[in-house]
């Protein structure tokens, strides 16, 4: 059984607002970054702008994976059906010219079952946590620029941090295929097909601002979604990736890793599309 794997794509969602505009908007929402502290302090006395300072700011592109798979099996298998008869007085049953003896109130009929199994899965995986996140669907509705994977870094703004995904696509694909590839019981197989139909790495823009609340001695991060304009409190910044160049082979490790992949509990080797190997050899 050969598994088809779609070409891996890198797609970039561009920011709908600039850095200066994002910084201005975030400043008006800075108190939201401090959560509970803000609510308590606001109840006692309303903080002033001079109580805060901007300690750090960054413009980054954050990753997520969109991976889809489908499988189809068409086959025949021989089986034996046990059919109840009409009463204890029935001794023999004739079915389409064949006589069947009754045993314990049943006859046993040999049949051929014509079977079809189809399954599909479509997932959105947060590139940082490796967890599924349905909220990422909103980005699929936005315009995204398809860029050559080897030119991903060059296609993004020079002042932007490009965060490499911690969730590796080879692991995502392996897990999906382990669910798609099934051990079927068949006497004759007509179709046995599985395909990874989508392997897309998306990058979406995020502005992050770290504020100091001087009177409280507290720090907090506010994030502004560069594509949708949404504002939310943040958990971290990514200073360590400033100026770092992304390794394309690390991003799209599917070909190299899946070439010898075995599905857990099975004996089907996954063969990657020849196009990947040919491109690597060039």
MODAQUI-V49371 format. One record per residue. N is the residue number from 1. RES is the residue in one small letter. SS is DSSP state (h for helix, s for strand, l for the rest). OMEGA is omega in degrees with one decimal (999 if undefined). Layout:
n res ss omega
N RES SS OMEGA
N RES SS OMEGA
//
This chain:
n res ss omega
1 x l 179.8
2 x l -180.0
3 x s 176.3
4 x s 179.5
5 x s -179.1
6 x l 174.1
7 x l 178.3
8 x s -177.6
9 x s 171.5
10 x s -178.8
11 x s -176.9
12 x s 173.9
13 x s -175.3
14 x l 179.9
15 x l -179.7
16 x l 176.6
17 x l -177.3
18 x l -176.6
19 x h -177.6
20 x h 179.4
21 x h 179.3
22 x h -179.7
23 x h 179.4
24 x h 179.9
25 x h -179.1
26 x h -179.2
27 x h 179.8
28 x h -177.8
29 x l -171.8
30 x h -179.3
31 x h 179.9
32 x h -179.0
33 x h -173.6
34 x h 172.0
35 x h -175.0
36 x h 180.0
37 x h -179.8
38 x h -177.8
39 x h -179.5
40 x h -177.6
41 x h -179.4
42 x h 179.1
43 x h -178.8
44 x h 179.5
45 x l -176.5
46 x l 179.6
47 x l 178.7
48 x l -179.7
49 x h -178.1
50 x h 176.0
51 x h -175.3
52 x s 172.7
53 x s 177.4
54 x s -175.6
55 x s -175.9
56 x s 176.1
57 x s 178.4
58 x s 174.5
59 x s -175.8
60 x s 171.7
61 x s -171.6
62 x s -171.4
63 x s 163.2
64 x s -178.4
65 x s 169.8
66 x s -176.5
67 x s -179.8
68 x s 179.9
69 x s 174.7
70 x s -180.0
71 x s -179.6
72 x s 177.9
73 x s 175.3
74 x s -173.6
75 x s 172.9
76 x s 173.3
77 x s 178.4
78 x s -179.1
79 x s -179.7
80 x s -178.8
81 x s 175.2
82 x s -174.1
83 x s 178.6
84 x s 177.2
85 x l -171.0
86 x l -179.2
87 x l -177.1
88 x l -178.9
89 x l -177.7
90 x l -178.6
91 x l -177.5
92 x s 177.5
93 x s 176.0
94 x s -178.6
95 x s -179.1
96 x l 174.9
97 x l 179.4
98 x s -179.8
99 x s 179.6
100 x s 177.9
101 x s 178.5
102 x l 177.9
103 x s -179.8
104 x l 175.6
105 x l -178.4
106 x s 166.7
107 x s -178.9
108 x s -174.4
109 x s 176.5
110 x s -177.5
111 x s 170.9
112 x s 179.0
113 x s 177.7
114 x s -168.0
115 x s 173.3
116 x s 177.2
117 x s 178.4
118 x s 177.8
119 x s 177.0
120 x s -178.1
121 x s -179.5
122 x s -174.7
123 x s 172.7
124 x s -173.4
125 x s 174.8
126 x s -176.2
127 x l -177.6
128 x l -176.0
129 x l -176.7
130 x l -178.5
131 x l 175.5
132 x s -178.3
133 x l -178.4
134 x h -179.5
135 x h 179.4
136 x h 178.8
137 x h -177.7
138 x h -178.9
139 x h 179.8
140 x h -179.5
141 x l -178.4
142 x l 177.8
143 x l -179.6
144 x l -179.5
145 x s 178.2
146 x s -177.9
147 x s 175.2
148 x l -174.7
149 x h -179.6
150 x h 179.8
151 x h -176.5
152 x h -177.2
153 x h -176.3
154 x h -176.6
155 x h -178.5
156 x l 179.4
157 x l -175.8
158 x l -178.0
159 x l -176.7
160 x l 173.0
161 x s 177.6
162 x s -175.1
163 x l 178.5
164 x l 179.7
165 x l 174.6
166 x l 177.7
167 x l -176.9
168 x l -174.1
169 x h 179.4
170 x h 178.0
171 x h 178.4
172 x h -178.8
173 x h -180.0
174 x h -179.4
175 x h 179.9
176 x h -179.2
177 x h 179.0
178 x h 176.5
179 x h -177.9
180 x h -176.3
181 x l -174.4
182 x l 175.7
183 x l -176.6
184 x l 173.8
185 x l -174.4
186 x l 174.3
187 x l 177.6
188 x s -178.2
189 x s 179.5
190 x s 177.2
191 x s 176.1
192 x s -168.3
193 x s 173.7
194 x s -175.4
195 x s 167.2
196 x s -169.4
197 x s -178.0
198 x s 174.1
199 x s -174.4
200 x s 173.3
201 x s 179.2
202 x s 170.1
203 x s 179.0
204 x s -172.5
205 x s 177.5
206 x s 171.6
207 x s 179.4
208 x s -178.5
209 x s 178.3
210 x s -176.7
211 x s 171.2
212 x s 172.0
213 x s -167.6
214 x l -177.4
215 x l -177.9
216 x l -176.9
217 x l -177.1
218 x s 175.3
219 x s 177.9
220 x s -177.0
221 x s 175.3
222 x s 178.9
223 x s 176.0
224 x s -179.0
225 x s -176.4
226 x l -179.5
227 x l -175.0
228 x l -178.3
229 x l -179.8
230 x l 178.9
231 x s 179.9
232 x s 175.6
233 x s -177.8
234 x s -177.7
235 x l -176.0
236 x l 172.1
237 x l -172.4
238 x l -179.9
239 x h -174.6
240 x h -178.9
241 x h 178.8
242 x l 177.9
243 x l -179.7
244 x l 177.4
245 x l -178.4
246 x l 175.8
247 x l -177.1
248 x h -179.2
249 x h 175.5
250 x h 179.3
251 x h -176.3
252 x l -178.9
253 x l -171.6
254 x h -175.4
255 x h -176.9
256 x h -175.0
257 x h -174.1
258 x h -176.9
259 x l 179.2
260 x l -175.2
261 x l 171.7
262 x s 177.9
263 x l -179.5
264 x l 177.3
265 x l -178.5
266 x l -178.7
267 x l -177.2
268 x l 177.5
269 x s 179.1
270 x l 178.7
271 x l -178.0
272 x l 178.0
273 x l -176.3
274 x h -176.6
275 x h -178.3
276 x h -178.2
277 x h -179.4
278 x h 179.5
279 x h 179.7
280 x h -177.9
281 x h 177.8
282 x l 999
//
